[in-house]
Amino acid sequence: MGKLDGKVAIVTGAARGLGRAYALKLASLGARVAVSDLNLRSWQEFDAEARSMTGDTTMDEIRAMGGESMGYEFDVADRDAMQAMVDDVHQTWGSVDVLVANAGGGRGKPRETAASIVPPDLFDLVLKMNLYGTYHACSAVAPIMKAQRSGKIVTVASIAGKVAGIGGGYAHYGAAKAAIAHYTRNLAQELGPYGINANCIAPGIIATARIVQLVGGSESSNSAVNDIALRRFGTPEDCARVIEFLATDLSDYVTGALIPIDGGQNRSD
Ligand SMILES: NC(=O)c1ccc[n+]([C@@H]2O[C@H](COP(=O)([O-])OP(=O)(O)OC[C@H]3O[C@@H](n4cnc5c(N)ncnc54)[C@H](O)[C@@H]3O)[C@@H](O)[C@H]2O)c1
């Protein structure tokens, strides 16, 4: 018996990276998992991710484990497309029990995205893919979860939503992630009376294929590791374990929380 046998989960941005780890974790716990992504084969962009794939898509990997999965390719900034996916999952599987609103990320270089100079098109794009995508996903599942009088929602912020970037860089991303954390607190207040939990995670530096390419070099040669109490970068599994906690009855009395998954990161500069 898995902790999530008979449950239905949706994970956005799950073709690679952390979202893929969350989808595989929830499937391993017994959930049927709907995977969404802008590109369901986005793993092809990073060699390290490609090497770790055991199937053509996350859905194929789940099916190979004996689980059930469906895939949806769309932009989370598109509210109608989000609603269409949630409706389809609900009609096909009969419930929506877990949402992990993971899709997102930053765009542009830190020195080109300081608070007062971030170009309007980048500001708009990053707010849409993070904050609006999260709002679209949460508002689409909420009526279903309210009717069920149960549900677990997890949103994804970042340490960048808590600590300003060096020189104010990546301000659009930090602002979007801080807004997601506060949106989630409000969501928890609204949905709590319906038996729905809404929590937010704030990963630090997690060594996905994308981050390894971005940060470069080995952990031991990277000075950023000295700002982390546990003296290592996180792994997708470190985050997926917290998703397990937040998606199951282990967290039944936890809502409106912002949970850092950063190894005790405490930037000194
Ligand atoms: N990896 C880290 O260190 C880290 C740290 C803090 C926060 N996060 C957050 O965790 C989440 C996942 O990060 P990751 O490192 O796995 O990133 P990633 O870029 O490897 O994966 C993100 C996935 O989301 C998809 N995606 C992006 N924009 C989308 C959109 N508009 N609509 C639908 N799908 C979209 C991408 O195609 C990709 O498959 C993001 O929200 C990111 O901001 C990551």
The ligand as an SDF file (V2000), in Angstrom:
LIG
                    3D

 44 48  0  0  0  0  0  0  0  0999 V2000
   16.9080   24.1380   -9.0240 N   0  0  0  0  0  0  0  0  0  0  0  0
   16.9990   25.0680   -8.0850 C   0  0  0  0  0  0  0  0  0  0  0  0
   18.0670   25.2440   -7.5020 O   0  0  0  0  0  0  0  0  0  0  0  0
   15.8050   25.9020   -7.6870 C   0  0  0  0  0  0  0  0  0  0  0  0
   15.9590   26.7750   -6.6030 C   0  0  0  0  0  0  0  0  0  0  0  0
   14.8580   27.5520   -6.2000 C   0  0  0  0  0  0  0  0  0  0  0  0
   13.6520   27.4290   -6.8560 C   0  0  0  0  0  0  0  0  0  0  0  0
   13.5490   26.5680   -7.9200 N   0  0  0  0  0  0  0  0  0  0  0  0
   12.2520   26.5120   -8.5830 C   0  0  0  0  0  0  0  0  0  0  0  0
   11.8610   25.1650   -8.7440 O   0  0  0  0  0  0  0  0  0  0  0  0
   11.1040   25.0170   -9.9390 C   0  0  0  0  0  0  0  0  0  0  0  0
   11.7650   23.9660  -10.8230 C   0  0  0  0  0  0  0  0  0  0  0  0
   13.1170   24.3260  -11.0240 O   0  0  0  0  0  0  0  0  0  0  0  0
   14.1090   23.4110  -11.8710 P   0  0  0  0  0  0  0  0  0  0  0  0
   15.4660   23.7080  -11.3650 O   0  0  0  0  0  0  0  0  0  0  0  0
   13.6390   22.0060  -11.9090 O   0  0  0  0  0  0  0  0  0  0  0  0
   13.9580   24.0920  -13.3160 O   0  0  0  0  0  0  0  0  0  0  0  0
   14.0650   23.4930  -14.7910 P   0  0  0  0  0  0  0  0  0  0  0  0
   14.2310   24.6850  -15.6950 O   0  0  0  0  0  0  0  0  0  0  0  0
   15.0720   22.4150  -14.8820 O   0  0  0  0  0  0  0  0  0  0  0  0
   12.6310   22.8440  -15.0450 O   0  0  0  0  0  0  0  0  0  0  0  0
   11.5090   23.6470  -15.1610 C   0  0  0  0  0  0  0  0  0  0  0  0
   10.4970   22.9600  -16.0500 C   0  0  0  0  0  0  0  0  0  0  0  0
    9.3560   23.8360  -16.1080 O   0  0  0  0  0  0  0  0  0  0  0  0
    9.0040   24.0290  -17.4610 C   0  0  0  0  0  0  0  0  0  0  0  0
    8.4240   25.3540  -17.6240 N   0  0  0  0  0  0  0  0  0  0  0  0
    9.0750   26.5410  -17.5430 C   0  0  0  0  0  0  0  0  0  0  0  0
    8.2210   27.5470  -17.7960 N   0  0  0  0  0  0  0  0  0  0  0  0
    7.0160   26.9800  -18.0460 C   0  0  0  0  0  0  0  0  0  0  0  0
    5.7490   27.5050  -18.3960 C   0  0  0  0  0  0  0  0  0  0  0  0
    5.5780   28.8140  -18.5530 N   0  0  0  0  0  0  0  0  0  0  0  0
    4.7200   26.6390  -18.5750 N   0  0  0  0  0  0  0  0  0  0  0  0
    4.9200   25.3130  -18.4150 C   0  0  0  0  0  0  0  0  0  0  0  0
    6.0870   24.7550  -18.0980 N   0  0  0  0  0  0  0  0  0  0  0  0
    7.1300   25.5830  -17.9210 C   0  0  0  0  0  0  0  0  0  0  0  0
   10.2860   23.8700  -18.2630 C   0  0  0  0  0  0  0  0  0  0  0  0
   10.0140   23.4950  -19.6210 O   0  0  0  0  0  0  0  0  0  0  0  0
   10.9960   22.7820  -17.4800 C   0  0  0  0  0  0  0  0  0  0  0  0
   10.6660   21.4960  -17.9560 O   0  0  0  0  0  0  0  0  0  0  0  0
   11.0270   26.4010  -10.5710 C   0  0  0  0  0  0  0  0  0  0  0  0
    9.8260   27.0470  -10.1660 O   0  0  0  0  0  0  0  0  0  0  0  0
   12.2380   27.1010   -9.9810 C   0  0  0  0  0  0  0  0  0  0  0  0
   12.0910   28.5050   -9.9710 O   0  0  0  0  0  0  0  0  0  0  0  0
   14.5820   25.8190   -8.3410 C   0  0  0  0  0  0  0  0  0  0  0  0
  1  2  1  0
  2  3  2  0
  2  4  1  0
  4  5  1  0
  4 44  2  0
  5  6  2  0
  6  7  1  0
  7  8  2  0
  8  9  1  0
  8 44  1  0
  9 10  1  0
  9 42  1  0
 10 11  1  0
 11 12  1  0
 11 40  1  0
 12 13  1  0
 13 14  1  0
 14 15  2  0
 14 16  1  0
 14 17  1  0
 17 18  1  0
 18 19  2  0
 18 20  1  0
 18 21  1  0
 21 22  1  0
 22 23  1  0
 23 24  1  0
 23 38  1  0
 24 25  1  0
 25 26  1  0
 25 36  1  0
 26 27  1  0
 26 35  1  0
 27 28  2  0
 28 29  1  0
 29 30  1  0
 29 35  2  0
 30 31  1  0
 30 32  2  0
 32 33  1  0
 33 34  2  0
 34 35  1  0
 36 37  1  0
 36 38  1  0
 38 39  1  0
 40 41  1  0
 40 42  1  0
 42 43  1  0
M  CHG  2   8   1  16  -1
M  END
$$$$
